[in-house]
Amino acid sequence: MGNGSDDGLSAVALVGMGGFAVTAHLHRDLASEAGRDPIPVTVYAPSPTSERLEQLATIGVHRVLLKAPVADASGWARFLHDSQPLIGADS
């Protein structure tokens, strides 16, 4: 609802990459055909590896929300430390 500024495509990373890539490209093509700006794509909780993040970037994902698989403070600190090389500024 609204003026279209809330458009977007979101997915949980449990979906296979091939099927998600097709869906992401379909939404991008439909938006383009309708004269719309590109639709931002967000993926929730992918495996935080450089290979997976590169795959997501290749298919046009704009935003990735990582889920820390831990519940205590030391686990959070370890997750943040281990994930730091994967998180960077837009290139």
C-alpha positions in Angstrom: 0.0 0.0 0.0 1.1 3.6 -0.4 3.1 5.4 -3.1 5.3 2.5 -4.1 8.2 3.5 -2.0 7.7 0.4 0.1 8.2 -2.1 -2.8 10.7 -4.8 -2.4 11.4 -8.5 -2.6 12.4 -10.4 0.6 13.4 -14.0 1.0 14.7 -16.3 3.6 17.9 -18.0 2.6 16.4 -21.5 2.9 15.2 -21.1 -0.7 17.5 -22.6 -3.3 19.7 -20.1 -5.0 18.6 -21.1 -8.6 14.9 -20.5 -7.9 15.5 -17.3 -6.0 17.7 -16.0 -8.8 14.9 -16.5 -11.3 12.4 -14.8 -9.0 14.7 -11.8 -8.4 15.3 -11.4 -12.1 11.6 -11.7 -12.9 10.7 -9.0 -10.4 13.5 -6.7 -11.8 12.3 -7.3 -15.4 8.6 -6.6 -14.5 9.5 -3.4 -12.7 11.6 -2.3 -15.7 8.8 -3.1 -18.1 6.4 -1.0 -16.0 8.8 1.9 -16.0 9.6 1.5 -12.3 12.9 1.9 -10.5 14.7 -1.4 -9.7 13.1 -3.3 -6.8 15.4 -3.7 -3.8 16.1 -7.3 -2.8 16.7 -8.4 0.8 17.7 -11.9 2.0 17.4 -13.0 5.6 19.8 -15.3 7.4 22.0 -16.7 4.6 25.1 -18.7 5.5 27.6 -16.0 6.2 30.4 -17.1 3.8 32.1 -15.0 1.2 31.0 -17.4 -1.5 27.3 -17.1 -0.5 27.5 -13.3 -0.3 29.1 -13.2 -3.7 26.3 -15.4 -5.1 23.7 -13.1 -3.6 25.4 -9.9 -5.0 25.6 -11.5 -8.5 21.9 -12.1 -8.6 21.1 -8.5 -7.5 20.6 -8.7 -3.8 20.8 -5.2 -2.2 20.7 -6.1 1.5 21.6 -9.1 3.6 20.5 -9.5 7.2 22.6 -12.0 9.1 21.3 -14.1 12.0 23.8 -14.7 14.7 23.5 -18.4 15.7 24.3 -17.8 19.4 22.6 -16.7 22.6 25.3 -15.6 24.9 27.6 -12.5 25.0 30.8 -14.4 24.1 29.1 -16.1 21.2 27.8 -12.8 19.9 31.3 -11.3 20.1 32.8 -14.3 18.3 30.1 -14.1 15.6 30.8 -10.4 15.1 34.5 -10.9 15.0 34.2 -13.8 12.5 31.7 -11.9 10.3 33.7 -8.7 10.2 35.7 -9.6 7.0 32.4 -10.4 5.2 30.8 -7.0 6.0 32.0 -4.0 4.1 31.1 -0.8 2.5 29.4 -0.8 -0.9 31.9 -1.2 -3.7 
